[in-house]
Amino acid sequence: MKTRNAVVVGGGLGGLAAGVRLRAAGWQVTICEAGPTFGGKMNTWSKDGFTFDTGPSLITMPWVFRDTFAAAGARLEDHVELIPLDPICEYRFDDGMRFDYGSQLPDWLATLRKIAPGDVDGFFAFLNLGARLFEVSEATFFRRSPFEAPAPGEWRALRHVPLRHGWGNYRKAVEHFFQSPYLRQLYSRYPTYVGSSPYLSPATLAVIPYIEYAFGGYAVRGGLYGIVEGLLSIAREKGVELRSSTRVARILTSGAKANGVELENGERIAADVVIVNGDAEFTQGLLGKPVPPPRSRSMSGFVQLFGLRQPLKGIREHTVCFSADYQREFSQIFHHQRFPDDPTVYVNAPGNGTTLFVMANAPGVGDASAVWTDSMAASARQRVFDRLGLAGFPDFRGDVVVSDTWTPARIESSYLTPGGSIYGSDSHGWRNAFLRPSNRNPDVSGLYHVGGTTHPGGGTPTVLMSAAIVARQIGARQIGARKP
Ligand SMILES: Cc1cc2nc3c(=O)[nH]c(=O)nc-3n(C[C@H](O)[C@H](O)[C@H](O)COP(=O)(O)OP(=O)(O)OC[C@H]3O[C@@H](n4cnc5c(N)ncnc54)[C@H](O)[C@@H]3O)c2cc1C
């Protein structure tokens, strides 16, 4: 049988996963990545002996990662070691309250009984809502594009659809289940995992805290970029052609069928299918058609990396220092499209505590490079340190020997992601949350979309799910691990 060729436009996590899956199914695969390194937003930065993840710092749904490696006949555990996080995070509030969000139920219940005894039942009810949403999503939304007909057995999953509280506003659902202001703020944080505001997202996102609690949060020993390196080594071993610093300028078509790509230097690569891993917003442009106005975009981030002379003592691996006024923070980001005066600050101190990843949410809109001048970055840096100081986070500034700053403008230009928006469109409202750009292009046959800006959405596990969906749609045999 004739070998079929696939070209993948972009070597982010989704592009690599789709490429490896198709190669394992016998396709010739070429991955063209515009940047100098592979991994896209899941990337790494090193200087003077310090190495940092510049993107994800926590993953969940580990079986999705195992499944991706297994589809290529490999074992995740032979490439990376996942470390379950316990506690998942320490939360620090504006009034001085602090506690660990323990991943072991007895520990977390003990904390709950201390800080909010009246919310224990609400916690279980909230988990129950998330669990039902998960059962439905797992059987449907996570496995196929919204416009694909469900398999007959999948209808059964619909019995889990939560009719009460599942359809309203996320923040209102949180307020229904929790009375404690601490728990309201903690559980309101989860829509930010998909770059969205708790005040504008649907309650169905309650599936995210359930997933994290039920299946755990994980770090990777030596850094999450190990997952990208694992996929790259499988890709090389299996003969995927990996081309970095190779930007695709155009998708070639014949009639309404994609048949290859043209690179910036004019070189053409013929293909039976083209898979776009770059931002779905750009596809029309790559097809030479007018680009439609963007949907409202998810958040970007203001990220600072610090390498320290000595380990920072007395902190957890993950800490969130909440702003005093969460509603105002999201209003400034989404309504006023500016960096908040009082940002919530997330600090990840992996391993031995000499490298810090410090992130605050930022708007993912507009012309990021015009907004993010040096003085804007300096002002944002000051606000981040003000919040860390108010939260009692140890002042490490005297120990910094290496540092680097990633503004939304740098995120935008490094990963070709408009506005520096990390998760494609935001998840506000039903259309944005559930009808994301389809994995199979509706207008051009042989053209597919993979990655966080498409179905089922942003975040590393869902990106890997999109690769599984695309590989199945293209017809690659699915072998792989299943959820335990
Ligand atoms: C700061 C930060 C923190 C994050 N934290 C987490 C976290 O804790 N947990 C989590 O699960 N997720 C997190 N994420 C999100 C996660 O990193 C992304 O959802 C995921 O990595 C996106 O993968 P993707 O396949 O969509 O591709 P992307 O990473 O968007 O990669 C697409 C690639 O396509 C390339 N490309 C685009 N156009 C072209 C072209 N024309 N020609 C060639 N190449 C092109 C780009 O250069 C890019 O490398 C975070 C992201 C960031 C930035």
Ligand as a Chemical Component Dictionary entry (heavy atoms), coordinates in Angstrom:
data_LIG
# 
_chem_comp.id                   LIG 
_chem_comp.type                 NON-POLYMER 
_chem_comp.pdbx_formal_charge   0 
_chem_comp.three_letter_code    LIG 
# 
loop_
_chem_comp_atom.comp_id 
_chem_comp_atom.atom_id 
_chem_comp_atom.alt_atom_id 
_chem_comp_atom.type_symbol 
_chem_comp_atom.charge 
_chem_comp_atom.model_Cartn_x 
_chem_comp_atom.model_Cartn_y 
_chem_comp_atom.model_Cartn_z 
_chem_comp_atom.pdbx_ordinal 
LIG C1  C1  C 0 3.108  30.284 31.180 1  
LIG C2  C2  C 0 2.260  29.073 30.881 2  
LIG C3  C3  C 0 1.813  28.262 31.916 3  
LIG C4  C4  C 0 1.036  27.132 31.646 4  
LIG N1  N1  N 0 0.678  26.303 32.671 5  
LIG C5  C5  C 0 0.041  25.138 32.403 6  
LIG C6  C6  C 0 -0.125 24.147 33.423 7  
LIG O1  O1  O 0 0.310  24.319 34.576 8  
LIG N2  N2  N 0 -0.765 22.981 33.087 9  
LIG C7  C7  C 0 -1.206 22.737 31.810 10 
LIG O2  O2  O 0 -1.743 21.661 31.547 11 
LIG N3  N3  N 0 -1.045 23.657 30.816 12 
LIG C8  C8  C 0 -0.424 24.826 31.086 13 
LIG N4  N4  N 0 -0.172 25.719 30.074 14 
LIG C9  C9  C 0 -0.812 25.510 28.763 15 
LIG C10 C10 C 0 -0.080 24.515 27.891 16 
LIG O3  O3  O 0 1.287  24.822 27.843 17 
LIG C11 C11 C 0 -0.666 24.592 26.479 18 
LIG O4  O4  O 0 -2.086 24.379 26.534 19 
LIG C12 C12 C 0 -0.064 23.559 25.532 20 
LIG O5  O5  O 0 1.325  23.396 25.716 21 
LIG C13 C13 C 0 -0.377 24.021 24.117 22 
LIG O6  O6  O 0 0.010  23.058 23.185 23 
LIG P1  P1  P 0 -0.424 23.169 21.664 24 
LIG O7  O7  O 0 -0.284 21.833 21.042 25 
LIG O8  O8  O 0 -1.729 23.851 21.554 26 
LIG O9  O9  O 0 0.673  23.990 20.949 27 
LIG P2  P2  P 0 1.447  25.360 21.167 28 
LIG O10 O10 O 0 2.259  25.229 22.384 29 
LIG O11 O11 O 0 0.590  26.552 20.993 30 
LIG O12 O12 O 0 2.422  25.241 19.923 31 
LIG C14 C14 C 0 2.055  25.569 18.613 32 
LIG C15 C15 C 0 3.344  25.650 17.829 33 
LIG O13 O13 O 0 3.030  25.923 16.476 34 
LIG C16 C16 C 0 4.063  26.747 15.966 35 
LIG N5  N5  N 0 3.545  27.423 14.776 36 
LIG C17 C17 C 0 2.491  28.281 14.699 37 
LIG N6  N6  N 0 2.310  28.692 13.440 38 
LIG C18 C18 C 0 3.267  28.090 12.686 39 
LIG C19 C19 C 0 3.608  28.123 11.304 40 
LIG N7  N7  N 0 2.917  28.879 10.421 41 
LIG N8  N8  N 0 4.642  27.361 10.875 42 
LIG C20 C20 C 0 5.339  26.587 11.743 43 
LIG N9  N9  N 0 5.075  26.544 13.069 44 
LIG C21 C21 C 0 4.047  27.276 13.535 45 
LIG C22 C22 C 0 4.382  27.691 17.113 46 
LIG O14 O14 O 0 5.679  28.236 16.983 47 
LIG C23 C23 C 0 4.266  26.760 18.313 48 
LIG O15 O15 O 0 5.493  26.193 18.687 49 
LIG C24 C24 C 0 0.647  26.832 30.311 50 
LIG C25 C25 C 0 1.126  27.632 29.258 51 
LIG C26 C26 C 0 1.929  28.741 29.541 52 
LIG C27 C27 C 0 2.464  29.580 28.401 53 
# 
loop_
_chem_comp_bond.comp_id 
_chem_comp_bond.atom_id_1 
_chem_comp_bond.atom_id_2 
_chem_comp_bond.value_order 
_chem_comp_bond.pdbx_ordinal 
LIG C1  C2  SING 1  
LIG C2  C3  SING 2  
LIG C2  C26 DOUB 3  
LIG C3  C4  DOUB 4  
LIG C4  N1  SING 5  
LIG C4  C24 SING 6  
LIG N1  C5  DOUB 7  
LIG C5  C6  SING 8  
LIG C5  C8  SING 9  
LIG C6  O1  DOUB 10 
LIG C6  N2  SING 11 
LIG N2  C7  SING 12 
LIG C7  O2  DOUB 13 
LIG C7  N3  SING 14 
LIG N3  C8  DOUB 15 
LIG C8  N4  SING 16 
LIG N4  C9  SING 17 
LIG N4  C24 SING 18 
LIG C9  C10 SING 19 
LIG C10 O3  SING 20 
LIG C10 C11 SING 21 
LIG C11 O4  SING 22 
LIG C11 C12 SING 23 
LIG C12 O5  SING 24 
LIG C12 C13 SING 25 
LIG C13 O6  SING 26 
LIG O6  P1  SING 27 
LIG P1  O7  DOUB 28 
LIG P1  O8  SING 29 
LIG P1  O9  SING 30 
LIG O9  P2  SING 31 
LIG P2  O10 DOUB 32 
LIG P2  O11 SING 33 
LIG P2  O12 SING 34 
LIG O12 C14 SING 35 
LIG C14 C15 SING 36 
LIG C15 O13 SING 37 
LIG C15 C23 SING 38 
LIG O13 C16 SING 39 
LIG C16 N5  SING 40 
LIG C16 C22 SING 41 
LIG N5  C17 SING 42 
LIG N5  C21 SING 43 
LIG C17 N6  DOUB 44 
LIG N6  C18 SING 45 
LIG C18 C19 SING 46 
LIG C18 C21 DOUB 47 
LIG C19 N7  SING 48 
LIG C19 N8  DOUB 49 
LIG N8  C20 SING 50 
LIG C20 N9  DOUB 51 
LIG N9  C21 SING 52 
LIG C22 O14 SING 53 
LIG C22 C23 SING 54 
LIG C23 O15 SING 55 
LIG C24 C25 DOUB 56 
LIG C25 C26 SING 57 
LIG C26 C27 SING 58 
# 
